Amino acid sequence: MRCPFFEEVLVAFCRAYPVKKMVPSDRIQGDCICTCETFNDCLLFKEVMAKMEGGASDGGTDSIGVDTQQR
């Protein structure tokens, strides 16, 4: 028997944000910038992309752990 307070849910989070804040998928709003075609208007996205385009010094991941090597 498992704890009655244990619950499994599908969550989403932003890998670019410095803190992993898990958001249940059923709570994400339909007009969320992260889930639509205008995600490139996000200031955090622009910041991370600028860092990645500047080149990662470790040759594999940037400072937030985003894979910068093309496959």
Backbone atoms as SQL, in Angstrom:
CREATE TABLE atoms (id INTEGER PRIMARY KEY, chain TEXT, resi INTEGER, resn TEXT, atom TEXT, x REAL, y REAL, z REAL);
INSERT INTO atoms VALUES
  (1, 'A', 1, 'MET', 'N', 0.848, -1.174, 0.000),
  (2, 'A', 1, 'MET', 'CA', 0.000, 0.000, 0.000),
  (3, 'A', 1, 'MET', 'C', 0.893, 1.237, 0.000),
  (4, 'A', 2, 'ARG', 'N', 0.530, 2.217, -0.808),
  (5, 'A', 2, 'ARG', 'CA', 1.302, 3.456, -0.851),
  (6, 'A', 2, 'ARG', 'C', 0.588, 4.560, -0.090),
  (7, 'A', 3, 'CYS', 'N', 1.332, 5.613, 0.207),
  (8, 'A', 3, 'CYS', 'CA', 0.800, 6.748, 0.957),
  (9, 'A', 3, 'CYS', 'C', -0.362, 7.381, 0.192),
  (10, 'A', 4, 'PRO', 'N', -1.452, 7.687, 0.866),
  (11, 'A', 4, 'PRO', 'CA', -2.599, 8.297, 0.187),
  (12, 'A', 4, 'PRO', 'C', -2.312, 9.718, -0.311),
  (13, 'A', 5, 'PHE', 'N', -1.223, 10.334, 0.139),
  (14, 'A', 5, 'PHE', 'CA', -0.877, 11.680, -0.290),
  (15, 'A', 5, 'PHE', 'C', 0.088, 11.683, -1.468),
  (16, 'A', 6, 'PHE', 'N', 0.557, 10.512, -1.861),
  (17, 'A', 6, 'PHE', 'CA', 1.454, 10.410, -3.004),
  (18, 'A', 6, 'PHE', 'C', 0.643, 10.567, -4.275),
  (19, 'A', 7, 'GLU', 'N', 1.138, 11.430, -5.169),
  (20, 'A', 7, 'GLU', 'CA', 0.432, 11.676, -6.421),
  (21, 'A', 7, 'GLU', 'C', 1.444, 11.806, -7.549),
  (22, 'A', 8, 'GLU', 'N', 1.158, 11.225, -8.674),
  (23, 'A', 8, 'GLU', 'CA', 2.000, 11.352, -9.849),
  (24, 'A', 8, 'GLU', 'C', 1.300, 12.251, -10.850),
  (25, 'A', 9, 'VAL', 'N', 2.041, 13.240, -11.350),
  (26, 'A', 9, 'VAL', 'CA', 1.496, 14.143, -12.363),
  (27, 'A', 9, 'VAL', 'C', 2.572, 14.425, -13.402),
  (28, 'A', 10, 'LEU', 'N', 2.152, 14.723, -14.602),
  (29, 'A', 10, 'LEU', 'CA', 3.062, 15.128, -15.663),
  (30, 'A', 10, 'LEU', 'C', 3.367, 16.611, -15.459),
  (31, 'A', 11, 'VAL', 'N', 4.657, 16.954, -15.425),
  (32, 'A', 11, 'VAL', 'CA', 5.032, 18.344, -15.175),
  (33, 'A', 11, 'VAL', 'C', 5.913, 18.876, -16.293),
  (34, 'A', 12, 'ALA', 'N', 6.017, 20.181, -16.354),
  (35, 'A', 12, 'ALA', 'CA', 6.886, 20.858, -17.310),
  (36, 'A', 12, 'ALA', 'C', 7.719, 21.877, -16.537),
  (37, 'A', 13, 'PHE', 'N', 8.900, 22.203, -17.087),
  (38, 'A', 13, 'PHE', 'CA', 9.724, 23.238, -16.492),
  (39, 'A', 13, 'PHE', 'C', 10.613, 23.842, -17.562),
  (40, 'A', 14, 'CYS', 'N', 11.141, 25.022, -17.277),
  (41, 'A', 14, 'CYS', 'CA', 12.018, 25.718, -18.200),
  (42, 'A', 14, 'CYS', 'C', 13.466, 25.383, -17.847),
  (43, 'A', 15, 'ARG', 'N', 14.189, 24.789, -18.776),
  (44, 'A', 15, 'ARG', 'CA', 15.595, 24.450, -18.522),
  (45, 'A', 15, 'ARG', 'C', 16.476, 25.675, -18.430),
  (46, 'A', 16, 'ALA', 'N', 16.035, 26.806, -18.967),
  (47, 'A', 16, 'ALA', 'CA', 16.834, 28.022, -18.952),
  (48, 'A', 16, 'ALA', 'C', 16.691, 28.790, -17.638),
  (49, 'A', 17, 'TYR', 'N', 15.599, 28.606, -16.944),
  (50, 'A', 17, 'TYR', 'CA', 15.366, 29.336, -15.703),
  (51, 'A', 17, 'TYR', 'C', 16.290, 28.795, -14.619),
  (52, 'A', 18, 'PRO', 'N', 16.877, 29.649, -13.781),
  (53, 'A', 18, 'PRO', 'CA', 17.859, 29.182, -12.801),
  (54, 'A', 18, 'PRO', 'C', 17.305, 28.228, -11.741),
  (55, 'A', 19, 'VAL', 'N', 16.006, 28.248, -11.513),
  (56, 'A', 19, 'VAL', 'CA', 15.385, 27.361, -10.527),
  (57, 'A', 19, 'VAL', 'C', 14.388, 26.467, -11.259),
  (58, 'A', 20, 'LYS', 'N', 14.500, 25.151, -11.020),
  (59, 'A', 20, 'LYS', 'CA', 13.535, 24.230, -11.647),
  (60, 'A', 20, 'LYS', 'C', 12.222, 24.310, -10.886),
  (61, 'A', 21, 'LYS', 'N', 11.274, 24.995, -11.460),
  (62, 'A', 21, 'LYS', 'CA', 9.946, 25.089, -10.872),
  (63, 'A', 21, 'LYS', 'C', 9.028, 24.198, -11.690),
  (64, 'A', 22, 'MET', 'N', 8.641, 23.101, -11.109),
  (65, 'A', 22, 'MET', 'CA', 7.792, 22.134, -11.800),
  (66, 'A', 22, 'MET', 'C', 6.351, 22.646, -11.850),
  (67, 'A', 23, 'VAL', 'N', 5.820, 22.722, -13.054),
  (68, 'A', 23, 'VAL', 'CA', 4.451, 23.185, -13.260),
  (69, 'A', 23, 'VAL', 'C', 3.644, 22.014, -13.810),
  (70, 'A', 24, 'PRO', 'N', 2.596, 21.608, -13.110),
  (71, 'A', 24, 'PRO', 'CA', 1.761, 20.526, -13.637),
  (72, 'A', 24, 'PRO', 'C', 1.241, 20.887, -15.029),
  (73, 'A', 25, 'SER', 'N', 1.321, 19.947, -15.946),
  (74, 'A', 25, 'SER', 'CA', 0.933, 20.214, -17.335),
  (75, 'A', 25, 'SER', 'C', -0.505, 20.690, -17.475),
  (76, 'A', 26, 'ASP', 'N', -1.371, 20.232, -16.600),
  (77, 'A', 26, 'ASP', 'CA', -2.767, 20.666, -16.704),
  (78, 'A', 26, 'ASP', 'C', -2.973, 22.089, -16.189),
  (79, 'A', 27, 'ARG', 'N', -1.932, 22.712, -15.631),
  (80, 'A', 27, 'ARG', 'CA', -2.014, 24.088, -15.141),
  (81, 'A', 27, 'ARG', 'C', -1.408, 25.096, -16.108),
  (82, 'A', 28, 'ILE', 'N', -0.793, 24.631, -17.180),
  (83, 'A', 28, 'ILE', 'CA', -0.187, 25.538, -18.151),
  (84, 'A', 28, 'ILE', 'C', -1.292, 26.181, -18.980),
  (85, 'A', 29, 'GLN', 'N', -1.253, 27.494, -19.062),
  (86, 'A', 29, 'GLN', 'CA', -2.285, 28.226, -19.788),
  (87, 'A', 29, 'GLN', 'C', -2.089, 28.079, -21.290),
  (88, 'A', 30, 'GLY', 'N', -3.152, 28.110, -22.025),
  (89, 'A', 30, 'GLY', 'CA', -3.112, 27.958, -23.470),
  (90, 'A', 30, 'GLY', 'C', -2.328, 29.039, -24.183),
  (91, 'A', 31, 'ASP', 'N', -2.276, 30.232, -23.601),
  (92, 'A', 31, 'ASP', 'CA', -1.545, 31.327, -24.231),
  (93, 'A', 31, 'ASP', 'C', -0.132, 31.492, -23.657),
  (94, 'A', 32, 'CYS', 'N', 0.362, 30.483, -22.997),
  (95, 'A', 32, 'CYS', 'CA', 1.708, 30.514, -22.419),
  (96, 'A', 32, 'CYS', 'C', 2.742, 30.680, -23.538),
  (97, 'A', 33, 'ILE', 'N', 3.633, 31.651, -23.384),
  (98, 'A', 33, 'ILE', 'CA', 4.637, 31.943, -24.422),
  (99, 'A', 33, 'ILE', 'C', 5.535, 30.734, -24.682),
  (100, 'A', 34, 'CYS', 'N', 5.699, 29.894, -23.685),
  (101, 'A', 34, 'CYS', 'CA', 6.595, 28.731, -23.821),
  (102, 'A', 34, 'CYS', 'C', 6.038, 27.661, -24.759),
  (103, 'A', 35, 'THR', 'N', 4.748, 27.633, -24.927),
  (104, 'A', 35, 'THR', 'CA', 4.124, 26.552, -25.690),
  (105, 'A', 35, 'THR', 'C', 3.569, 26.987, -27.046),
  (106, 'A', 36, 'CYS', 'N', 3.869, 28.211, -27.446),
  (107, 'A', 36, 'CYS', 'CA', 3.356, 28.667, -28.742),
  (108, 'A', 36, 'CYS', 'C', 4.504, 29.113, -29.645),
  (109, 'A', 37, 'GLU', 'N', 4.193, 29.454, -30.852),
  (110, 'A', 37, 'GLU', 'CA', 5.206, 29.790, -31.852),
  (111, 'A', 37, 'GLU', 'C', 5.972, 31.071, -31.551),
  (112, 'A', 38, 'THR', 'N', 5.509, 31.861, -30.604),
  (113, 'A', 38, 'THR', 'CA', 6.196, 33.112, -30.266),
  (114, 'A', 38, 'THR', 'C', 7.156, 32.942, -29.086),
  (115, 'A', 39, 'PHE', 'N', 7.566, 31.700, -28.807),
  (116, 'A', 39, 'PHE', 'CA', 8.475, 31.459, -27.683),
  (117, 'A', 39, 'PHE', 'C', 9.765, 32.250, -27.825),
  (118, 'A', 40, 'ASN', 'N', 10.155, 32.577, -29.054),
  (119, 'A', 40, 'ASN', 'CA', 11.402, 33.318, -29.249),
  (120, 'A', 40, 'ASN', 'C', 11.289, 34.780, -28.812),
  (121, 'A', 41, 'ASP', 'N', 10.118, 35.219, -28.375),
  (122, 'A', 41, 'ASP', 'CA', 9.950, 36.549, -27.804),
  (123, 'A', 41, 'ASP', 'C', 10.277, 36.566, -26.303),
  (124, 'A', 42, 'CYS', 'N', 10.464, 35.408, -25.721),
  (125, 'A', 42, 'CYS', 'CA', 10.778, 35.294, -24.295),
  (126, 'A', 42, 'CYS', 'C', 12.177, 35.866, -24.046),
  (127, 'A', 43, 'LEU', 'N', 12.298, 36.772, -23.079),
  (128, 'A', 43, 'LEU', 'CA', 13.581, 37.398, -22.787),
  (129, 'A', 43, 'LEU', 'C', 14.611, 36.385, -22.306),
  (130, 'A', 44, 'LEU', 'N', 14.190, 35.408, -21.529),
  (131, 'A', 44, 'LEU', 'CA', 15.115, 34.382, -21.056),
  (132, 'A', 44, 'LEU', 'C', 15.616, 33.523, -22.216),
  (133, 'A', 45, 'PHE', 'N', 14.722, 33.183, -23.136),
  (134, 'A', 45, 'PHE', 'CA', 15.117, 32.432, -24.327),
  (135, 'A', 45, 'PHE', 'C', 16.161, 33.210, -25.118),
  (136, 'A', 46, 'LYS', 'N', 15.928, 34.511, -25.308),
  (137, 'A', 46, 'LYS', 'CA', 16.867, 35.341, -26.061),
  (138, 'A', 46, 'LYS', 'C', 18.231, 35.397, -25.376),
  (139, 'A', 47, 'GLU', 'N', 18.225, 35.501, -24.052),
  (140, 'A', 47, 'GLU', 'CA', 19.474, 35.554, -23.290),
  (141, 'A', 47, 'GLU', 'C', 20.276, 34.265, -23.451),
  (142, 'A', 48, 'VAL', 'N', 19.611, 33.135, -23.316),
  (143, 'A', 48, 'VAL', 'CA', 20.292, 31.844, -23.443),
  (144, 'A', 48, 'VAL', 'C', 20.801, 31.646, -24.865),
  (145, 'A', 49, 'MET', 'N', 20.010, 31.997, -25.855),
  (146, 'A', 49, 'MET', 'CA', 20.439, 31.835, -27.238),
  (147, 'A', 49, 'MET', 'C', 21.650, 32.721, -27.544),
  (148, 'A', 50, 'ALA', 'N', 21.684, 33.926, -26.989),
  (149, 'A', 50, 'ALA', 'CA', 22.824, 34.817, -27.197),
  (150, 'A', 50, 'ALA', 'C', 24.088, 34.207, -26.598),
  (151, 'A', 51, 'LYS', 'N', 23.959, 33.598, -25.419),
  (152, 'A', 51, 'LYS', 'CA', 25.105, 32.932, -24.790),
  (153, 'A', 51, 'LYS', 'C', 25.569, 31.744, -25.623),
  (154, 'A', 52, 'MET', 'N', 24.620, 30.989, -26.144),
  (155, 'A', 52, 'MET', 'CA', 24.962, 29.813, -26.939),
  (156, 'A', 52, 'MET', 'C', 25.625, 30.223, -28.252),
  (157, 'A', 53, 'GLU', 'N', 25.143, 31.277, -28.871),
  (158, 'A', 53, 'GLU', 'CA', 25.723, 31.741, -30.131),
  (159, 'A', 53, 'GLU', 'C', 27.117, 32.311, -29.917),
  (160, 'A', 54, 'GLY', 'N', 27.379, 32.791, -28.697),
  (161, 'A', 54, 'GLY', 'CA', 28.688, 33.299, -28.360),
  (162, 'A', 54, 'GLY', 'C', 29.708, 32.182, -28.201),
  (163, 'A', 55, 'GLY', 'N', 29.230, 30.958, -28.118),
  (164, 'A', 55, 'GLY', 'CA', 30.097, 29.790, -27.992),
  (165, 'A', 55, 'GLY', 'C', 30.274, 29.372, -26.554),
  (166, 'A', 56, 'ALA', 'N', 30.099, 28.099, -26.305),
  (167, 'A', 56, 'ALA', 'CA', 30.291, 27.543, -24.969),
  (168, 'A', 56, 'ALA', 'C', 31.754, 27.174, -24.793),
  (169, 'A', 57, 'SER', 'N', 32.326, 27.533, -23.676),
  (170, 'A', 57, 'SER', 'CA', 33.750, 27.287, -23.442),
  (171, 'A', 57, 'SER', 'C', 34.056, 25.843, -23.110),
  (172, 'A', 58, 'ASP', 'N', 33.071, 25.094, -22.610),
  (173, 'A', 58, 'ASP', 'CA', 33.351, 23.704, -22.232),
  (174, 'A', 58, 'ASP', 'C', 33.105, 22.721, -23.364),
  (175, 'A', 59, 'GLY', 'N', 32.623, 23.196, -24.501),
  (176, 'A', 59, 'GLY', 'CA', 32.469, 22.346, -25.668),
  (177, 'A', 59, 'GLY', 'C', 31.318, 21.371, -25.629),
  (178, 'A', 60, 'GLY', 'N', 30.381, 21.525, -24.722),
  (179, 'A', 60, 'GLY', 'CA', 29.283, 20.582, -24.702),
  (180, 'A', 60, 'GLY', 'C', 28.011, 21.135, -24.113),
  (181, 'A', 61, 'THR', 'N', 28.115, 21.824, -22.981),
  (182, 'A', 61, 'THR', 'CA', 26.932, 22.403, -22.364),
  (183, 'A', 61, 'THR', 'C', 27.254, 23.808, -21.917),
  (184, 'A', 62, 'ASP', 'N', 26.216, 24.659, -21.855),
  (185, 'A', 62, 'ASP', 'CA', 26.450, 26.007, -21.361),
  (186, 'A', 62, 'ASP', 'C', 26.283, 26.028, -19.844),
  (187, 'A', 63, 'SER', 'N', 26.271, 27.211, -19.250),
  (188, 'A', 63, 'SER', 'CA', 26.251, 27.332, -17.798),
  (189, 'A', 63, 'SER', 'C', 24.971, 26.815, -17.161),
  (190, 'A', 64, 'ILE', 'N', 23.917, 26.643, -17.937),
  (191, 'A', 64, 'ILE', 'CA', 22.676, 26.119, -17.360),
  (192, 'A', 64, 'ILE', 'C', 22.422, 24.673, -17.746),
  (193, 'A', 65, 'GLY', 'N', 23.391, 24.057, -18.394),
  (194, 'A', 65, 'GLY', 'CA', 23.263, 22.665, -18.734),
  (195, 'A', 65, 'GLY', 'C', 22.572, 22.372, -20.044),
  (196, 'A', 66, 'VAL', 'N', 22.343, 23.385, -20.860),
  (197, 'A', 66, 'VAL', 'CA', 21.709, 23.171, -22.152),
  (198, 'A', 66, 'VAL', 'C', 22.753, 22.649, -23.125),
  (199, 'A', 67, 'ASP', 'N', 22.447, 21.572, -23.795),
  (200, 'A', 67, 'ASP', 'CA', 23.367, 20.953, -24.747),
  (201, 'A', 67, 'ASP', 'C', 23.583, 21.905, -25.910),
  (202, 'A', 68, 'THR', 'N', 24.841, 22.308, -26.112),
  (203, 'A', 68, 'THR', 'CA', 25.148, 23.265, -27.168),
  (204, 'A', 68, 'THR', 'C', 25.756, 22.625, -28.396),
  (205, 'A', 69, 'GLN', 'N', 25.991, 21.336, -28.354),
  (206, 'A', 69, 'GLN', 'CA', 26.573, 20.654, -29.515),
  (207, 'A', 69, 'GLN', 'C', 25.475, 20.239, -30.470),
  (208, 'A', 70, 'GLN', 'N', 25.681, 20.532, -31.739),
  (209, 'A', 70, 'GLN', 'CA', 24.694, 20.130, -32.748),
  (210, 'A', 70, 'GLN', 'C', 24.896, 18.662, -33.068),
  (211, 'A', 71, 'ARG', 'N', 23.824, 17.985, -33.325),
  (212, 'A', 71, 'ARG', 'CA', 23.879, 16.548, -33.628),
  (213, 'A', 71, 'ARG', 'C', 23.642, 16.332, -35.091);
